[in-house]
Amino acid sequence: MGQLATRREECRICESRRLSRFLDLGLSPLANRFLRQEQLDDEEPRFPLDVFLCADCSLVQLLEIVDPAFLFRDYIYVSGTSDTMRAHFSSFADEVTKRFAFEPDQLVVEVASNDGTFLSNFEDRGLRLLGVEPAVNIAEIATERGIETINEFFSEEVGERIRTEYGSAACILATNVFAHLDDMNGFVRGLLEALDHEGIFIFENSYVRDMIDHLEFDSVYHEHLSYFSVTALSALFERHGMEIFDVQHQPVHGGSLRVFVQRQGAGHVVTDAPARFCAEERDSGLCDFETYEAFATRVYELRSSLMDLLNSLRGKGKRIVAYGSSAKGNTLLNFMEIGPDVVSYLVDKSPLKQGTFSPGMHLPVLPVDRLVEDRPDYALILAWNFTDEIVNQQQDYIEAGGRFIVPFPTPHIIPDF
């Protein structure tokens, strides 16, 4: 385990050592490291899942850093599995191309491009496309679908390589990857290497205010090293002569930020949004340690109420399964110790996960069709950020008497009849 993880002693944005822990989720396995049958008896690495607040720049972060090669070189999450995400990426691409009116043949790069689902939305717009994806298996999927992909972790060196081999980028995109970075300052230096002078960086990541307001503690796992406010992000980019010129709040993944960044004084007018977000964060206590202490108390209360509900249903002889073998679901399962004695199995749409076992709790992952075939009484929705999509797709299960348990923000059952 010592070879797989190191511990950071200072803030990954401002290098302050004034870091205070507010949430302890215990020793947890890696949330996306699903197991095969023959691996179930092997020792499974577990790492502390503790969350800290920086008193100086307000970044919420993990200090335990698992080797990214161990996390990402062989990966199991595929963007194209979800109808919700495909629609989101299509809308995102439409906004970007309409707002910024790129010239034909300009270069658009996506960092952590996964299977190319997002970039594929730009294929008919006359732009040159390039993905950067560290997972060997996922990069191969993107390449097979025609998205040229550099199979590396993005860095200052990769940024220089892009500029040298492909020319400077008009736009660099990143969705749900910025939180994965330990060397955030090195990443921004890479952006400056790869972007042309008027180039823009646009990224999305979960918003820490939504995490706090809606009790989304399950977004915490070892891949997610940081949990962002606009206050913290502004401090990061200002260190490198860059500025946030616009911010939007998006509903995806339980609440996310879409952030637009440029070199200071470049061509895009700075909207009032960055300053407004920072003021609202300050006024709502998002920079205060007491806010996070109260959040942790609510997390422990949620654990009690969800376990009370599950145990009550089991006491009545009800059978419970879970829907969505998501990383966030594995945080919840392991923190609450929900194993096969409570939940019989998981169902998931991803063929890469079917036939495996969940990390830590070792729940078997089966195809979604099993819901209708087996007709369990309840399915606990772990991928709760796709609840509407799941319920719409599973009308046959509901009509057969099945019901869903949604854990956030308080445990409740749907449909309520």
Buried (B, 14 or more C-beta within 10 A) or exposed (E): EEEBBEEBEEBBBBEEEEBEBBBBBEEBBBBBBBBEEEBEEEEBBBBBBBBBBBBBBBBBBBBBBBEBEBBBBBBBBBBBBBEBBBEBBEEBBEEBBEEBEBEEEBBBBBBBBBBBBBBBBBBEBEBBBBBBBBBEBBBBBBBEBEBBBBBEBBBBBBBBBBBEEBBBBBBBBBBBBBBBBBBBBBBBBBBBBBBBEEBBBBBBBBBBBBBBBBBBBBBBBBBBBBBBBBBBBBBBBEBBEBBBBBBBEBEBBBBBBBBBBBBEEBEBEBBEBBBEBBEBBBEEEBBBBEBBEBBBEBBEEBBEEBBEBBEEBBEEEEBBBBBBBBBBBBBBBBBBEBBEEBBBBBBBBBEBBBEBBBBBBBBBBBBBEBBBEBEBBBBBBBBBBBBEBBBEBBEEBBEEEBBBBBBBBEBEEEEEE
